[in-house]
């Protein structure tokens, strides 16, 4: 099994990933029960998400996504492929690289090493790639995946602006003006949508707050200073 070199040092003890949950998911969906393999994959994921340059695309983001997935389960249904995609969707992250999601999907394939069915592999990879947010999701699983990934937009302003600052920290090679242009373009694209979220659960619970957060953030960007 070929994996990228691990990153170092976890962020905080408060955002440790849940190995028991990951192991249960892996064993419930895999066709090959190799416990050592599962443990190795989890260890590598934990290293990646707690790397020193991970400030937003981190274990904390994965934990929030899993929490939102759990909250939405009764309303939206549950698919193990969506949860697998959540775990892996930001495994590879190089600031500014438009191929991060595709590389994460490829990394998942390498990690899986034939442990899943062809159908499961294809579904998880497509769910990871949909988090590029370049195309509208089509299936209910894709819609749920997109909503889960964007769920942080529905956090209270104090937490949302903290996340915005953490994204800025990841793009440390950009000037404020370059970052504002880049991130502002993405935020404006979201704001241009008639609705940010695709599932009723996220629309009803997070749409108004997310819309307000986006508009407040755009006002901050208009000042010419990154938060």
C-alpha positions in Angstrom: 0.0 0.0 0.0 1.6 3.3 -1.2 0.7 6.4 0.9 2.1 9.9 0.9 4.6 10.8 3.6 2.9 11.5 6.9 2.8 15.0 8.4 3.7 15.7 11.9 2.2 16.6 15.2 -1.6 16.7 16.0 -3.3 20.1 16.3 -5.1 19.7 19.6 -6.3 16.9 21.8 -9.8 18.3 21.5 -10.1 17.3 17.9 -8.7 13.8 17.8 -10.3 11.6 15.2 -12.5 8.7 16.3 -10.6 5.6 15.4 -13.3 3.3 16.7 -15.9 4.9 14.4 -13.6 4.7 11.4 -12.7 1.1 12.1 -16.4 0.1 12.4 -17.2 1.9 9.1 -14.3 0.3 7.3 -15.1 -3.2 8.5 -18.8 -2.8 7.7 -18.1 -1.8 4.1 -14.9 -3.7 3.1 -14.8 -7.0 1.4 -11.5 -8.0 3.0 -11.2 -8.0 6.7 -7.6 -7.0 7.3 -7.5 -5.2 10.7 -3.9 -4.2 10.3 -4.6 -2.6 7.0 -7.5 -0.6 8.4 -5.3 0.6 11.4 -2.6 1.8 9.0 -5.0 3.7 6.8 -6.5 5.5 9.9 -3.1 6.3 11.2 -2.1 7.9 7.9 -5.3 9.9 7.8 -4.8 11.1 11.3 -1.3 12.3 10.4 -2.5 14.1 7.3 -5.4 15.9 9.0 -3.2 17.0 11.9 -0.3 18.3 9.9 1.3 21.6 11.0 -0.1 23.4 7.9 -3.6 22.2 8.4 -5.6 25.0 9.9 -9.1 24.6 8.4 -8.8 21.4 6.3 -8.1 19.5 9.4 -9.3 16.9 11.8 -11.7 19.5 13.2 -13.4 19.9 9.8 -13.7 16.2 9.5 -15.3 15.9 13.0 -17.8 18.7 12.2 -18.7 17.0 8.9 -19.3 13.7 10.8 -21.4 15.5 13.4 -23.6 17.1 10.8 -23.9 13.8 8.9 -25.2 12.2 12.1 -27.6 15.1 12.7 -29.0 14.8 9.2 -29.4 11.1 9.2 -33.0 10.8 10.3 -34.1 13.4 7.7 -31.9 12.7 4.7 -31.1 9.0 5.1 -27.6 7.5 5.5 -25.1 6.1 3.1 -21.9 4.5 4.2 -20.3 5.7 0.9 -21.0 9.3 2.0 -19.3 8.7 5.4 -16.3 7.1 3.7 -16.1 10.1 1.4 -16.2 12.5 4.4 -13.2 10.8 5.9 -11.1 11.0 2.8 -12.3 14.1 0.9 -9.5 16.5 2.2 -6.8 13.9 2.7 -4.7 15.6 0.1 -4.6 19.3 0.5 -2.1 21.7 -1.2 -3.3 25.3 -1.0 -4.4 26.5 -4.4 -4.2 23.2 -6.1 -7.4 22.7 -8.2 -6.7 18.9 -8.2 -6.8 18.4 -4.4 -10.1 16.5 -4.5 -9.1 14.3 -7.4 -5.9 13.6 -5.7 -7.7 12.7 -2.5 -10.0 10.4 -4.5 -6.9 8.7 -6.0 -5.4 8.5 -2.6 -8.5 6.7 -1.3 -8.2 4.2 -4.1 -4.6 3.5 -3.2 -5.5 3.1 0.5 -8.4 0.9 -0.3 -6.0 -1.5 -2.1 -8.9 -3.6 -3.4 -10.7 -3.9 -0.1 -14.0 -2.5 -1.5 -16.3 -3.5 -4.3 -15.9 -1.7 -7.6 -19.3 0.0 -7.1 -18.3 1.3 -3.6 -15.0 2.6 -4.9 -16.7 4.4 -7.8 -19.3 6.0 -5.5 -16.8 7.2 -2.9 -14.5 8.6 -5.5 -17.3 10.6 -7.1 -18.5 11.9 -3.8 -15.0 13.1 -2.9 -14.7 14.9 -6.3 -18.1 16.6 -5.9 -16.6 18.7 -3.1 -14.8 20.7 -5.7 -18.2 22.5 -5.8 -17.7 23.2 -9.5 -20.7 21.2 -10.6 -24.1 20.9 -9.1 -24.7 17.6 -7.3 -27.2 15.3 -8.8 -27.9 12.3 -6.6 -29.2 12.6 -3.0 -25.9 11.3 -1.8 -24.0 14.0 -3.7 -26.3 16.6 -2.4 -25.8 15.4 1.2 -22.0 15.3 0.7 -21.9 18.9 -0.6 -24.1 20.1 2.2 -22.1 18.4 4.9 -18.9 19.8 3.4 -20.3 23.4 3.5 -22.0 23.0 6.9 -19.4 25.2 8.5 -20.9 28.2 6.7 -23.9 27.7 9.0 -21.9 28.1 12.2 -22.4 31.1 14.4 -20.4 34.2 13.1 -17.7 33.9 15.7 -16.9 30.3 14.7 -17.4 31.0 11.0 -14.9 34.0 11.0 -12.4 31.8 13.0 -12.7 29.3 10.2 -12.2 32.0 7.6 -9.0 33.1 9.4 -7.8 29.5 9.5 -8.3 29.2 5.7 -6.3 32.4 5.3 -3.5 30.8 7.4 -3.3 27.9 4.9 -2.7 30.3 2.1 0.3 32.0 3.7 2.1 32.5 0.4 -0.6 34.8 -0.9 -0.8 38.5 -0.2 -4.1 39.7 1.4 -5.2 41.1 -2.0 -4.4 37.8 -3.7 -6.2 35.8 -1.1 -9.3 38.1 -1.1 -9.6 37.8 -4.8 -9.3 34.1 -4.8 -11.5 33.3 -1.8 -13.9 36.1 -2.7 -14.6 34.6 -6.1 -15.6 31.3 -4.4 -17.8 33.0 -1.8 -19.5 35.2 -4.5 -20.3 32.1 -6.5 -22.0 30.6 -3.5 -23.9 33.8 -2.8 -25.1 33.8 -6.4 -26.9 30.5 -5.9 -30.6 30.8 -5.1 -29.9 28.3 -2.2 -26.6 27.3 -0.7 -27.7 23.9 0.5 -29.5 21.2 -1.5 -31.2 19.1 1.2 -34.2 20.2 3.2 -32.4 19.5 6.5 -29.6 21.9 5.8 -31.7 24.5 4.1 -34.1 24.7 7.0 -31.4 24.6 9.7 -28.4 26.4 8.3 -29.4 28.4 5.2 -30.3 31.7 6.8 -27.1 31.8 9.0 -24.9 30.7 6.1 -26.3 33.4 3.9 -25.8 36.1 6.5 -22.2 34.9 7.2 -21.4 35.0 3.5 -22.6 38.5 3.1 -20.8 39.7 6.2 -17.6 38.1 5.0 -17.9 39.7 1.6 -18.3 43.1 3.4 -15.0 42.3 5.2 -13.3 41.5 1.9 -14.6 44.7 0.4 -12.5 46.5 3.1 -9.4 45.1 1.4 -8.2 43.3 4.6 -8.3 39.5 5.0 -10.0 38.5 8.3 
